[in-house]
Amino acid sequence: MTQPRPSLRIANCSGFYGDRLSAAREMVEGGPIDVLTGDYLAELTMLILWKARQRDPQGGYAVSFLAQMRDVLGSCLERGIKVVVNAGGLNPAGLAAELGELAALAGLAPKIAYLEGDDLLPRLPQLRAAGERFAHLSTGQPLADAGVEPVTANAYLGAWGITEALRAGADVVICGRVTDASLVVGPAAWAFDWALDDWDRLAGAVTAGHIIECGAQATGGNYSFFTELDHPVHPGFPIAEMYPDGSCVITKHQGTGGAVTIDTVTAQLLYEIERPSYPNADVIARFDTAVLAQDGPDRVRVSGVRGEPAPDTLKVCLNYRGGYRNTAAFVLTGLDLDAKARFAQAALLDAVGGRDRFAELDIRLDGSTASDGTARLVVTAKDPDKERVGRALFTAIAGTGLSSYPGFHMEQASPHPTEYGIYWPALVWADAVHAEVVLADNTRISVPRPPVRPHVVSADVPADPAPSMPGPYVSVPLGRIAGARSGDKGGDANVGLWARDDLAYTWLRGYLDVERLRQLLPEAAELAISRYELPNLRALNFVVHGLLGDGVAASTRPDPQAKSLGEYLRARPVDIPEALLTDRS
C-alpha cells in the first residue's frame, strides 16, 4: 500500500467454534468496520475437527463460518471489508474451495487466499529425524519417548502470511492454526506498512488481538462485575480501532449490549496468559507495559506496549487419541451425606472389581456441605477399552441400585462412553516451518519470517513484599474488592485478579502470595504455582501447573477449562482492611 491509512477498525465475530452465529451480520450491519475477523480454533477444536475429517475427508474446517458468510459476504465485498479468519482448521484449502462455490452461487467473485504450512503431521518423521524433539512443555518428555501417535500436529503461524495475502489483493484470507492475535496483527501490518522488526507496533497489535480474540469477553461477557452493567445480555462484539503507532482503542458498535471499560479490557488481558512477556510468533508483547485509559463511553485506549524480538521457536499443538471415558453422577440427599458418599463409593468399587479395573478412576464429592441437603458423587472412568467404561460400567452401577445408600438415584449414567484425546504442547524451531499463501489462481507466495533471537525464559523473581495495611479487618469475600478471569493453558490453569484502585492493589499485592492462594484453593495445595505482577493493570496472575491434568479433553474436573476458578476464588472469605470496603458494598 502506498498511503497508510490513519486508522483501521478490526472487528471480531467469533471467539470459538460455536459462538453466536449472528455476530458476523451484527458487526457488518451495526456500523463501520474495515476488517472482519473470527477466531474458531482451540486445542480441543483441532481434535474435534480431526474427528469431523474422519467422517468426511473433505471436511476438517469450521462449517459455521460458511453460514456466517452467506449473511455478509456480499456486503463485505460491496463495502471493501476484508475477512480474515482461522476457520480453515485442518483444511484451509477445502474451506477456501467451499467458500468459492458458495460465492459463485450468489453471483459473487471474491478473491480468496488461504495459508498453508502449519500442518506438521505429514512431516513429523522428517522433523524428528532432523533433531526436533517435540518435548512436552510441562514435563519435558520427548514425543518419541511417549509411545503415542499424534493425529494432529499444527504449528502456530504468525501474521505475515495474512499480511502478504492482503498485499496480493485478497478479499478473504482463510488460515489454519495461526496465533489468535495474528488475525489482528496481519491486517494492521498490511494497513500501516509495518516492517518485520517493528517490535513495539507489532506488540501493540498483539495486545489488541488478545483483547478481542474471545469475542464478547472483552465487552462484558463472563465479567466479574456484570451486575453493574446496564445491559449485560447480548453484549456487542468488540472492535479494535488500530493506529499506525500500534496503539488502539477497544470499542463496540453504538447501542449494543454490554460495555467496554478499563475493567472489561483488563479482564480479557488477563485471560489465559502466563508470564507478562506474552510470546507470539512475530514478537514478544510485554503486557506489563500496557497502559489503559477510558477514552469515552465504551472506548478504552491501550497504549505503551513494548515489544521484544520474535522467539526462535513456534508453539506446536499436537493431539493424540487417549481412549474412552464415561461419567456417572450419584445424587445424595438428606442426612449423613458424607456417609452416603462413602457407601456409594464402596458399592461401586465392589461392583466393578476395584480401582485397578480402569486405567484411571476419578471419584469426587461435590457439595457435601450443601445447605439444601443435596450433594453429588461424580465418578469418571477412563480406559483404552471402550466396553470396560461403557456397557460394563453401566451394568455394574445399575446392579447396585437396590442395595445402595437410602435415596439412591442417578443424575447421569450411560452405557455409551465417549472417545477423548490428549493435548501435547511442544515447540519447533521457527526456521523448520515454511508457510505459504495460496491465491485463487494457485500462485504461491512464500511468507517472510521476522528476525528472531533465542527465547530464554527467565527464572521467576519474587517481588518485594508490599507494605501491610492497618486494620481493623473484616472477613468478606475476596471479590468485594477484586475481579478475576480464569482459563486453561493446556494442563495448567491461570487465574488473573485485578483491583480497581491503587490502594486496593497495594493490599492485594501484599496479601495474595502463592502460599495464601494454596489455602484459598485446596485442590492446588500440592501443585506448583507461578505468580506474576502486572502493576500497570493493578493485577496479579497465577498459573496453577497441572490442575487440569492432560488438558481439557482429558480432564476429569467438573470445569475442565477452569472457567469458574476465578469466581470460586472471589467467593472465598478473607480478612480485608475495613477502609477498603468504603463505597464497595
N, C-alpha and C positions, 0 to 999 in steps of 0.2 A: 504494500500500500504506500502511496506517495505522500498522503497528507493524513497523519494520525488524527483521529477524532478527539474531541475534548473529553468525552466520557463514553462508557459502554454499559448498557443496562442488561445484566445477565440474570435471567430468571431460572428458578428451579421448578420442575413439575413432578418430581418423583424422588422419594428418599429411600425406597426399597421396592423390590418386586412384589407388588400387591398394594401399593399406595393408591391414594384417591385417584380414580380413573379420570375424573372430570378436571383434574388440576391443569392439564395442558390447555384445555379450552379456556379455563378461568384466567390463565396467565396471558394468553394471546388476546383474548377479548376484553380483559379487565383494564388495560392501559398500555402505554407504550413500552416495548421491550426491544432489544436488539438481538439477543441470543436466548434460545430456549434450551435448557439443559435438563437432563434427568439421570439420576443415579439408581441403578436397578440391581447392583451386584453386592454380595457379601460372601464371606467364606461359605456359609451354608447354601447360598444361592447357587454357587458353582456346582455343588453336589446335586441340588435339585435339577439344574439344567442338564447335568450328566444323565440323570435318570430319565429325563424327558427325551434325551437323544437316544437312549436305549430303545425307547418305544418308537421313535421316529428319527432315523438318521439325518433327515433334513432339518430337524429342529435344533434345540440347544440354545435358543435365544429367548428374550423376554417378549412373549406374544402380546402382552398388554400395550407395548409401545405402538404396535400396528393399529390397535383400536384408537389410541390417542391421535395418531397421525391421520386417521380417517376424519377426525373432527377438525384438525387445524392445518394440515399441510398446505392446502390451497391458500389460506390466509397468510401463512408464513412466507410463501413464495411471493405473494402479492405485495407484502409489506417489507420484504427484504430481511426477514427474521431468520437467522441461521439456527439450525438444530444440531445440537451436539450431545450424544448420549453414549452410555456404555451398555446399552441394551443388547449388543451383539453377543454377550456372554461367551459361550464356547463356539459360536458360529457366526461371526460378523458378516462373512460373505453371504451366508444364507439369508440373514435378515436384510442385507442390502438388496439382494435379488427380490425378496418378497415385497419389500417396500417399493421397489421399482415397478413391480406388477400392479400393486395397489394404486400407485400414482397414475399409471397408464390407463387403468380402468376409469379413473376420474378425469382423464384428459389432461393430466399434469406431466411435466417433464423436469423434475428436479435433478440437479447434479449431485449424485450420491457417491460419497467416498467412504471407504472403510479402512480400518487399521489392522494390520497383521503383525505377528511376531511375539505376542505374549504367550502363546500356547507352546510350552516346552515339552509336553508329554512325548511327542514323537522323537524328540532329541535327547531324552533322559539318558539312554545308554551312551551316546556320544559325549554328552556333557560330563557324565560320571567318569568315563574313560579319560577325559581331559583333566580330571582332578577336582571337579565340583563335588563337594561332599553333601550338600543339601542337609546340613546339620540342623536338627530341631532347635529353634531359637530359645526354647526354655530349658531343654535338657542337654543340649549339645550332642546328642546321639546322631551319628551319620545315618542317612537314609538306608545305606547298604546294610547296616547292622540291624535294622528293624525287622527285616524279613517280610516286608509288605510290598504290594504292587500298587502304586498310585493309579487312580482313574482320572484324575485331573492334575495338571501342573501348569500354573499360569503365573508369569512374572507381572509385577505391577509396572506397566509402562508409564512414561511421563507425558508431558503436554505437547512436546514439539511435533508429534505426528498430527495432532489436531491443528496446530498452527500451520503446518505445511499443507494440509488438506484445504484449509480456508484460503491460504495464499493461492492455491491452484484453482480457486473458484467454486469449491463445494458449497452446496446449499445445506446438505445434511451430512454429518460426519458420524459414522457408527463405529464404536470402539468395542473391544472385548474388555479384558482386565487392564484398565488404567487406574492410577490412583484416583480416588474420588475427587480430590481438589483439581486434578488435571482438566476436568470439564470446564472449570473457570479459568485456569491459568492459560490454557491453549488459546481460547478466544481473546483474552486480554493481550497476550504476547503478539497475536496477529493484528489486533486493532491499533496497538500502540507501537508496533515495530520494535519490540524489546530484543535485546541480544541474549545469547545463551548464558552470559555471565552477569546479567543484571540482577544480582542476588537479592537486593532489598526489594526491588519491584516484584520479582517473582515470589518472594516470601510474603509480600502483602497480598498477592493474588491467591497463594496457597491458603492464607488465613481466611480470605473471603470465601474460597471454595469449601473450606472445612465448615464454615458457619452455615452456608446454605445447602450443603450436600444432603442433609437429612430432612429436607422439606420443612414442614411446619414446626419442627422442633425449635427453629430459630424465631418463630413468630407466636409463641405461647403454647405450643404443644408440649406435653409431658413436662410442664413447668411447675416448679415447687409452689409459687405464689399465684396459682391460677385463680384463686378466689378474689384476687384484686383486679382481675381483668373484667372490663365491662361486657365483652362479647367473646368468651373463651371457646364457644362451639364453632366449628367450621372455620378455623383460622385461615387467613390467606397465606399462600406460599411465598417464600422470600425472594427478594431481588437484591443482587449486589451491584450497586452503581459504581463501576470501576473507573479510576482516574489514571492518567499516564504515569504518575509517580508511584503507583502501587497501592495507594490508599483507596478506601472505598466507603460508601455509605450503604448500610444494610437497611432495606425498607420493604414495603409491600404495597400492593395496589390500594388506592384510597377506597374506603368504605367496606373493606373486607374484615373478617373477624380476627380475633387475636390481637397481638400488639408487638411492636418492635421497641424494646427498651434496652438499656445497658444490662439489666438483669437477664433478659431473654437471650441476648447475644452472649453474655458471659457463660450462661448455662451450656450453650452449644459449643463454645470454645473448649469447655472442659470435658466434652463428651468423647469417650473412647480414645483418650490420649495417655501417654506415659510421661516421659520427660518433657519439660518445657521446650527443649530443642526438638522440633517435630520434623523428622526426616521425610522428605518426599523424593521422588525420582530425579527431580530437576534442581532442588535446592533444599537446604535445611532451614525451616522457618522458626524463628525464636518467638514463640508465643508469649514469653515473659517480657517481651519488649512492646507488645501491642498496647496502644492507648485508646480507650473507648470514651466517646463523648456524645451526649444526646444532642442531635443536630436539628431538632424539631420533632413534631409529633410523628411517631413511627419511623424515625430516622436516627440511626446510630452511626457515627463516623468512627472508622477504625483506621488508625494511622500509626506511624512509628515502628512498624515491624521490621526487624533486621533479619537479613538472610546470610547464610554461610554457604560455601561451595557445596555442590551436589555430592552425595556419598558415592563411593566407587562400587557399591553393591545395590542390587534391587531386591526387594522382598518378593518371595515366591509363595503362592498359596497352592499347596498340594492337598489332595483328599484321597483317602483310600477306604475301602469297604471294611467296616468294623464288625459286622454281624447283625444280630437281631435283638430287639428289646421289646419288653411288654411291661405295662404298668397296671397295678390294681390298687384301688383305694378302699380300705375298710373304714366305715363310718362308726364312730364310737359315741354313744350318747349316755346322758345321765350321770350316775355316780361312779367313782372308782375308775376314772378314765385311764390313769397310768396302769392300773392292774389289768384293765381290759386290753390295753395295748400289749402288755407282756403276754397275756393269754393268746391273743390273736397271732402274735409273732411265733410263740411256741407251737401253736396248732399248725401254722403254715410250714414251719421248718420240719415238723414231724411228717406232714403230708407229702412234701416234696423230696424228703430224704436228706435234709441238711443244706447248709450254705454251699458246700463244695459241689453241689449238683449243678451250679451255674458258674460261668466264668466270672460273673460279678453279680452280687445281690445287694441292693441298697434298700434299707428299711429306715424310714424316718417318721417321727411323730410330729404332726402339725396341729398346734393348738391345744396341747394337753391342759393348759390352764384357762381355756376359753370360758368366759363368764356365762355363756349360754349353755354350758354343759354338753358341748359337742366338740369332737376332735376327729382327726383322720390319720390313719396309719397308712402311709403310702409306700408301696413295695414296687421296686423296679428291678427286673431281672434282665441280664444281658448275656448272650451266648452265641457262638457261631452256629449252633444247631437251632434251626427255625422251629422245629417241632417241640423242642425242650422248653422254650419260653412261650410257645403258643398253646396248642391244644393240651399238652401235658400239664403246664402250669395252671391253665384254666380249670381243668378237670380236678386237679389236686385242691384248688381253692374251693371249688363248688362242693367237694366232698366233705368239707369241714362245716358246711352251713348250719347243720342242726346239732353240732356238737361243739360250738364255739362259745364266745362270750355272750352274755344276755344282750338282746337288742341287735344282734348281728345283722348287718346288711351292707351291701356294696354300693359305692357310688360309681365305680369304674371297674370293669373286668371284661376281658375279651379273649377269645381263642385265637385272634389274628394278630401276631406281632408285626412290628414294622422294622424295616431294614434301616440301619444308621451308618453314617460314615464318620471318619475321624480326620480332623484337620491337622495338617503338619506344616507349620510355618518355617520357612527357611530363607536363605539368601543365595544369590547367584552373582557372580561378577558382572557388572554392568556391560562390559565390553563383550560378554558372551551372548548378549541378547541383541538381535538385529530386527528392528521394527521397520515396516514399510507401509506407506499409504498406497492404496489401490484405488484408482479413479474409475469412472464408469467405462472408459474405453480400454481398460486393463493396463493403462500406464501405471508404472510403479515408481514411487518416489522414496528414496532412502531417507530415513529420519535422522537428522543430526543428533549427536549426543553432546551434552554440555561438558565442559571441563570438570573433572572430579578430583577429589582428594580423599585419602583413606578416612573412613568414618570411625573415629575412635570414641567409644562410649566411655566417658569419664566416670570415675567412681563417685558414688553419692557422697556429698559432703554435708554432714549435719549442720543445720542452720544454728546461728547463735540463739540461745533461748530468749524469748520475748519477756519483757518485764511483767510480773504478776500485777493484777489489778485489785484494788482494795474492795472489801465487802461493804455491806452484807451480801450474801449469796442466796439465791433462790433456786430450788430444784424444779426445772421446767424442761420440756422437750428442746433438744438442740435446735430444731427447726424454727424455734421462735426468733432466732437471730441469724440463721444461715440457710441458704438454699443449697440444693445438691442436684447433681446429674450423674448417673452411673451407667455403665455398659460393659460389653465384653471386648477383650483383646485376646482372641484365641482361648486358651485355657485360663487366662488371667482375667480379673475384673478390675475396672477402675472406678473410683468414686471421687468426684471433684466437689468441693464445698466452697462456697464464697460468702463473704459478709457484705453487708450493704452500706457500711460506712467505715471510716478508718478506725474508730475506736473499737468497734465490734471485731474488725480484722485483727487488731492488736491482741485482743483477748483470745480469739480463735487460734491464732498462730502460736500463742504461748501455751494454750491449753491442749490442743489436739496433736499429740505426738503419736508415734507408732504404737507404743505400749497402751496408751489410752484408747486408741482405735481397736486394739485387740480386745479390750474389756467391753467395748460397746458392740463389737461384732464377734460373738463367741465362736462362730464357725470358722473364723480366721485366726483363732488363738494359736494354732500350731503352724501357720503358714508364714512364709516370708512376705514382708510388706515393704514397699518403697514409698517414700514421702517426698513431695516436691512443693516448692513455694512459687507462686506467681503473684508477687506483690502488686503489680500494676492492675491486676484483676481483683485484688483483695481475696485471693483464692489459694487453697491447698489442693493438691491432687495426690491420691493414694492409689497404688497398684497392689492388689492382693494376688500374689502369684499362686497359681494352681487351684484357685477357688472353683473354677468351672471344669476341672478335670481335663479331658481331651477336647474341650470346646463344645459349642452349642449343640451340635448334632448328637454328641455322645454323652453330654452332661446329664446327671440324674437329679439335679436340683429342680425344685418346682419352677424356678425362674432361671432357665439355663443361660440367659443373656445378661443376667444381673441388672435388669432394668429397674427393679424395685429396691436395690441395695441402698441407694442414696436416700430414698424416702423412709426406709426402715431405720437408717441411721438418724435421720432428722427426728424421728419419733422417740428416740431414746432419751430418758431424763438425765440431765447433767446439772451441775451447780454453776449457775451463771450470775455474774455480778448484777445486783438489782438495778444499778444505774443504767445498764444496757437495755433494760426492758421498758424504759420510759417511751411511751408512744408506740410500742410494738405489740400491744395487747390486741 
